[in-house]
Amino acid sequence: MPAAQIRLQQANQLLYVAEWSLALLTCDCWSGGKAVMTRFLVSETAESYQVGANLKLIEALACVSIFLTALLLSTGSNFAADSTVIAPGAHLEKLAEGYAHTEGPAADSQGNVYFTDYGNNLIVKWHAADGKLSDWLKPSGSAIGISFDHVGNLIAAASEKGELWSIAPDKTVTVLLAAFDGKVFNGPDDVWIRPDGGIYFTDPDFHSTHDQKTRVEGQNVYFMTPDRKTVRRVTMDIFKPSGITGTGDGKVLYVADYGAAQTYAYDINPNGDLTNKRLFCNLGSEGMTIDNEGNVYLAQSGGTVFGVTVFDKAGKKIEYIELPEMPTNLAFGGKDKDMLFITAAGSVYGLKMRVNGLH
């Protein structure tokens, strides 16, 4: 074989070394999109300078490409170090698995996190002290979204009969609401409690089994006054409201329109009415939460991409947390309220954060 051809063959082998190095680093293996692109760039550079048989230069180019890729990938794998919300070096942890359909996490004053297993009609408790799990309440009224009020009662969107529950620490259940204007709800889905104790909840129709003739009109957001005496419908212009949360000062409410794949912000009036509706972001969600800096976290569950998208208070995307399963809802918990708990399919995940939850 001519010497020039041998050198060219060696050069190609080096290029493949660069490709496979990238493939291994990115776990792309055979599909190796980034690896193929790097090999293409190295090849094009060599061809541009007419050094196809110049082994030394191609070797140098291959080594540089591998070094730069390794540097870039090491930066990417430690993205939390540069994140404004995720703690440095944090990794997504699976905290629980084997459930039917996890939903609605909420933390009590000690940082213990409760979540619902809608498919098993169950509420589960994650203990902040040791990370252990225990079944807390069954049956749970097929609760979905939950939230703690300021005295420690767990307010639950009990979808089985279309009710709103208050569950005391001793597990005594009080039905706060079972109907509106004499008609049953579609199926209360998510709950947010204003600092003064007023309750907002969403009522979408996710294949409700309640008789259409006896159900409320439309899919809306409702408000219950702090004294629990008055309930009003506060939206009538959202296609399918689902996730809901609000700011720590109780002045802004965020509502996800799952059906329209959008999230809106409203100003909250003292009487509970909502005004100044505006588009916050072009993304809907089943659940959301907010941190102490006002960033809003949406559990993205559409299509084939599973993750949590984080927006600052101006609606600018600042972070994305990829998940291996479809997320449903999320909340801050743990002793210091700096662990983001994400319910997803039949599992629960945790991620250490720079920021903290509000309560």
N, C-alpha and C positions, 0 to 999 in steps of 0.2 A: 504494500500500500504506500503511495507517495507520502512524503513527509508532511506536505501541506494538508493532505486529506486527514492524516492522523491527528494533526494539530486541531483541525476543524472539528473532528469527532470528539476530541478531548474538551474543546470549548463547549460543544453541545452538552456534554456530560456535566460540565460545571453549571451550565444554565439550568439543567434539570436538578442539580443539587440545590440551587437557589429556589427553584420551584417547590421541591419537596420540603425544604426547610420552612418555607412560608406555609405550605399546606399543613405541616405538623403543628406549627405555631398557632395557626388559625383554626385547626381542627376541620379544615375544609376537605382534606384528603383529595379524593379523586375529582370532586367538583371544583375545588381550589380556585375560586374566581380571582381572589387577590393574588394568589401565587402565579396564575396564568398571566395576569396583568403585569406583574413585576418581570416575569420572564420575557414578556413582549417588549417591555421598556428596555431591558438590558439588551435584547437582540437588536432592537431598533437603533439603540445608541451605537452598538458595535458596527452595524451596517452603515449608519450615517457617516462614521469616521473611517469606513472601509478597512476595518480591522478584523474581518471575519476569521482570519487565521492567526491573528495576534493573540496567542494564548495568555500572555502576561496581562494585557489590558482587559481582556474578557474576565480573567480570574479576578482582577481588581474590581471590576464592575460588579461581578457576582458577589464578592465578599462585601462590598459596600451596600448592595441591595439587601443582603441578609442582615447586616448590622442595622441598617435603617429600619427595616421591617421589624426586627426584634425590638428595637427601641420603641417604635410606634405601638406595637402590640403589647409591650409591657406597660406602656402608658394606658392603653385601653383596658387592660385587665385590672388595673388599679384606678379605674375611673373615679372611684369615690374620693380619692385624694384631692381631686380638683372640683368635686361637686359642692354646690352651695348648700345642699340639704342632707346629703348622705355622709355619715361619719367616715373618716379616713380608714382605709383597709377593711371596711365592712363587706360582708358577704351575705347573700340571701340564704336563709336557713329554713328548712322545712321543720315546723314545730309540731305539726299534727297531720295525720293522714288516715284514710280508711273510712271517712264519713260519706254520706250520700250526697249532700249539697250544702256546703258551708256558706254562711252569710253573716251580715250584720254585726261585726265586732264592736264592743264597747268596753271601756275601762272604768273600774270603780275608783274610789279615792285612794286606794292602796296600790293601784296599778295592775290589779288582777284583771284579766281580759276575759270577757264572756263572748261567746259566739253561738250562732244558731246553726243547727243541722236541720234544715227545712225538710229534707227527705225522711228523716227519722223522728220528726216532731219533738225535737230535743234542744235544750240549751246547755252548752258545755262551758266549764270554767277552766281557764288556764291560770295557774297559781304563780304569781310573780316571784315568790320566795324560792321556789325550786324548779319551776318550769313544768310541773306535773299537771295532768289533765284529770278532770272528774266530771261526770254527768251531774248537772245541777238541777235541771227541771224537765220532767217528762210526765205528761204531755205539755207542750208549750204553746198550744193554740196555733201550731204551724207558724210560729213567729219568724219574721224575716229580719227587718231592721230593728235595732234596739239602741237605747241611749239611757244613761243614768241622769236622774234629776239631782237637784242640789241637796236633797235629804237622803239619797241612797236608794231610791226606788228605781227599778229598771222599767222604763217605758218601752213597750213592745208593740210592733205592728203585727198583730195576731191575725194572719190572713185567712185562717180556716173558716171562721164565721164572719170575717170582715169587721174585726173589732180592734179597739185600741186598749191595751192592758197596762196596768201599773202593778208591778210585782215587787212586793216588799222584801227586805233582806231575809225574812223568815219564810219566804216563798208564798206568802198569801197573795192571791190574785184578786185584783179589783178591776172590773170592766169599766173603763172610763167612758167608752163610747161604742155603741153597737149599730147606730143608724144616723142618717142625716135627713131631716125633713120626712121622717117615716120610711126611708128607703135604705137598704143595706149598701155597704160599700162594695166596690169591685174586689178589693183585696189590698188593704194598707200595706205599703212596701218598705218605706224608709222613714226615719224619724229624726228631727233635730229639735233640741230644746233651747229656747232663748234664755239668756242669763236671768231674766225675771221669772222663769218657769213656764212661760207660754210655749205651747207645743205646735210645731209644724209637722205635717206628715203628707206623704204622697200616696195617691190612690190610683195606680194604673190598672189596666185590664190585661194581665198576663194569663190569658185563657181562664178567666174566672168561671167557676162552676155555679155561681149564684144566678138565680133566675133573672134574665134580662128585664122582665116586667117589674121586678121588685127592686131593681138596682138604681143607684143614683145616676143622674145624667152626666155623661162625659167622664173624662179622666182628669182629675184636678188635684190641687194642693189645698189642704184645709188647715185652719188655725184654731187651737183651743186656748182660751184665755187662762192666765195663771190660776184663777180661782176655780177652774174646771167647770164653769157654769155656762159658758157660751162657746159655740163652735160656728165658724164661718168658712165658706168657700172663698179662697183668696185668689185663685186663678181659674180662668176658663178658656185660656188661649194656648195651652200646651197640649201637644198631641199625646204623649205618653210620659208623664213625669215619673222619675224613678229616684235616682240619688239626690240627696239634699244635705246641705250644711250651711253654716252661717259664721259670721265673724265674731270674735270674742266680745266686741262691744255691743253686739246685737243689732247692728245698724244695716247690715247687708246680708241678704239671703241668696244662696246659689241653688239653682234647681236644674238638674239634668233632664233634658227631653230625650229619653232613650229612643223614641220613635223617629225623631227628626235629626238625631245625631248632633245635637247642639246643647250647650249649657248657657243658661241665662243668669244674670245678676239682677236683683231687685233691691230697692231701698225699703227698709222696714219702718212703717209708721208705729207710733206708740200703741195704737189700738190693734195692731197686728196686720193691718192692710198692707199690701205691697204696691209700690209705685216705681216709676222710672225703670221699666223693664228694658234691658239692654243685652246684647249678645256678649257673652264672656269669652267663649271659644267654640270652634266648630268641632266639637267632640261631645258625644253623650256618654252616659255611664249608668251602671246599675247602682253604684255607690260612690261616695266621695268623703273626704275629710279635709281638715285645714290645720296648719301648724301655727306656732306662736308668732311667726313673721308674716302671716297672712297668705302664704302659698297654699294653693288648692290642689288636691290630689284626686285624680279621677281613675277609677278602675275601668280600664278599657277592655271591652269584651266582644267587640265586633270583628268579623272576618276571621283570619287565621293568625293574627298577631295578638299575643297576649301580654299585657303589661299595664303599668301604672304611669300615667303622664302627669307631670307636675307643672303647674302654671303659677307665675307670680301674680300679685294682686291686680296687675294691669292686663292680665290675660296673655302674657308672653310665656311660651314654653321654655322651661329651664332645666328639665330633667326627664329622663325616661328610664323606667325600671322594667326590664324584660322578665317575664315569668314563664315557667314551663307549662302552666295550666291557666285556664280562663279565670281571671279574677272577678269577684263579685262585689266586694266591699272592703273597707279598710278603716283603721283607727290607730291612734297612738296609745301605747300602754307601757307596762313595765314600771319599775319602782320610780324612775325619773321621767316617765312619759317620753322617752327618747327611742322607743322601739316602734317601728311601723309594723303593725299586724295586718296581713292581707289574707282575706279568705279567697280561696280559688278552687273551684270544682269541689272535690272531696277533701281538700287539704287546707292547712293554714301555714303561712310563711311569715318570717320575721326579718327585719332589716334594721340595723343600728343606724341612727340618724344624728346629724349635727344639731338639728332643730328639735323642738319639743311639741307635744300636743298642748291644747289650750287648757284642758281641765285636769 
